Amino acid sequence: MKKFSDYIKEQLEKRSKSYVIEMANLSGTNTGLDDVFIWLGDCSMIRGFRIKVSNIPNKSGRMSKSDSFSIYYPDFKTIGKINTKHITKRKLDKIVEFMKVNEQAIKNVLDSKIDTVEFLKQMKTV
C-alpha cells in the first residue's frame, strides 16, 4: 500500500509538469478589505482551498512566512501567526465574509475552471 506522503509527492510532480501554479494578489482597493492584501493560490492537493493574508498593511510582493497567514475552506481555519495589531477580529471577520461571498469564484479560479480575469469579473467586494 502506498504512503499518503508518496501519493502527494506523485500528484505534485504530475501537476508541476502540466500546470503553472501561481498566486494572484488582490489589494484592499479591489476587495473592500482596507489596507489588506490577499493572495489566491492553489493548495488544494495538500490542505484544500485557501487564501493567504498579509500581516503587513498594504504589503504585497515578496513575503517571509511570518509576513502572512492562511485561511482554509470550508471551516475558515487559520494557519500561521496573525498580526493582531493589523488584522483585528473585525478585519478577520470581514476577510471571512469576503471568502464566503466569493467562495464559488475563488474555488473556480483555484481549480483552473476560470482565469484571473474572469474571477475579477465575478468577484464581489465587501
C-alpha positions as CSV (number, residue, x, y, z in Angstrom):
1,M,0.0,0.0,0.0
2,K,1.3,3.5,-1.0
3,K,2.0,6.0,1.8
4,F,-0.1,9.2,1.7
5,S,3.0,11.3,1.5
6,D,4.2,9.4,-1.5
7,Y,0.8,9.9,-3.2
8,I,1.0,13.7,-2.6
9,K,4.6,13.9,-4.0
10,E,3.5,11.9,-7.0
11,Q,0.4,14.2,-7.6
12,L,2.5,17.3,-7.2
13,E,5.1,16.0,-9.7
14,K,2.3,15.3,-12.2
15,R,0.8,18.7,-11.7
16,S,4.0,20.6,-12.0
17,K,4.5,19.1,-15.4
18,S,1.2,20.2,-16.7
19,Y,0.3,23.3,-14.7
20,V,1.7,26.7,-13.9
21,I,0.9,27.3,-10.3
22,E,0.9,31.0,-9.4
23,M,-0.6,33.2,-6.8
24,A,-2.8,36.2,-7.8
25,N,-2.7,39.1,-5.3
26,L,-5.7,41.4,-4.6
27,S,-5.5,44.7,-2.9
28,G,-7.9,46.2,-0.4
29,T,-9.0,48.7,-3.1
30,N,-10.3,45.7,-5.2
31,T,-11.7,43.6,-2.4
32,G,-13.1,46.2,0.0
33,L,-10.7,44.9,2.7
34,D,-9.0,48.2,3.8
35,D,-5.2,48.0,3.7
36,V,-5.2,44.2,3.4
37,F,-3.5,42.3,0.6
38,I,-4.7,38.7,0.0
39,W,-3.4,36.1,-2.3
40,L,-5.2,33.4,-4.1
41,G,-3.1,30.3,-4.7
42,D,-3.6,26.7,-5.3
43,C,-3.0,24.4,-2.3
44,S,-5.9,22.0,-2.9
45,M,-3.7,19.0,-3.4
46,I,-2.4,19.3,0.2
47,R,-4.8,21.0,2.5
48,G,-7.7,22.4,0.5
49,F,-8.6,25.7,-1.0
50,R,-7.2,28.7,0.8
51,I,-6.2,32.3,0.6
52,K,-3.1,33.9,2.2
53,V,-3.4,37.2,4.0
54,S,-0.7,39.8,4.5
55,N,0.2,40.6,8.1
56,I,1.7,43.9,7.0
57,P,-0.6,46.8,6.0
58,N,-0.7,47.3,2.2
59,K,2.1,44.9,1.7
60,S,2.3,42.9,-1.5
61,G,5.3,41.2,-3.1
62,R,7.9,39.0,-1.6
63,M,7.0,37.8,1.9
64,S,8.6,35.7,4.6
65,K,6.5,33.1,6.3
66,S,5.8,35.3,9.3
67,D,4.5,38.1,7.0
68,S,1.3,36.2,6.2
69,F,-1.1,33.6,7.3
70,S,-3.6,31.3,5.5
71,I,-7.3,30.8,5.8
72,Y,-8.7,27.5,4.5
73,Y,-12.1,26.4,3.2
74,P,-14.6,25.0,4.3
75,D,-14.1,25.8,8.0
76,F,-12.1,29.0,7.7
77,K,-9.3,27.6,9.9
78,T,-6.3,29.8,10.1
79,I,-2.7,28.6,9.8
80,G,0.2,30.8,10.8
81,K,0.6,33.6,13.2
82,I,-1.8,36.6,12.8
83,N,-0.5,40.1,13.5
84,T,-3.5,41.2,15.6
85,K,-2.2,44.8,15.6
86,H,-3.1,44.9,11.9
87,I,-5.6,42.0,11.4
88,T,-8.1,42.7,14.2
89,K,-11.1,40.4,14.9
90,R,-13.3,42.8,12.9
91,K,-10.9,42.7,9.9
92,L,-10.6,38.9,10.1
93,D,-14.4,38.6,10.2
94,K,-14.6,40.8,7.1
95,I,-11.9,38.6,5.3
96,V,-14.0,35.5,6.1
97,E,-17.1,37.4,4.8
98,F,-15.2,38.1,1.5
99,M,-14.3,34.4,1.3
100,K,-17.9,33.4,1.8
101,V,-19.5,35.7,-0.7
102,N,-16.8,34.8,-3.3
103,E,-16.5,31.1,-2.4
104,Q,-17.5,29.6,-5.7
105,A,-15.5,32.1,-7.8
106,I,-12.4,31.5,-5.6
107,K,-12.7,27.7,-5.8
108,N,-13.2,28.0,-9.6
109,V,-10.1,30.1,-10.1
110,L,-8.0,27.9,-7.8
111,D,-9.3,24.8,-9.6
112,S,-8.4,26.4,-13.0
113,K,-12.0,26.4,-14.1
114,I,-11.8,30.2,-14.7
115,D,-8.9,32.5,-15.2
116,T,-7.9,35.5,-13.1
117,V,-9.7,38.0,-15.4
118,E,-13.0,36.0,-15.2
119,F,-12.5,35.8,-11.4
120,L,-12.2,39.6,-11.2
121,K,-15.4,40.0,-13.2
122,Q,-17.2,37.6,-10.7
123,M,-15.6,38.9,-7.5
124,K,-17.8,40.8,-5.1
125,T,-16.4,43.4,-2.7
126,V,-17.3,43.5,1.0
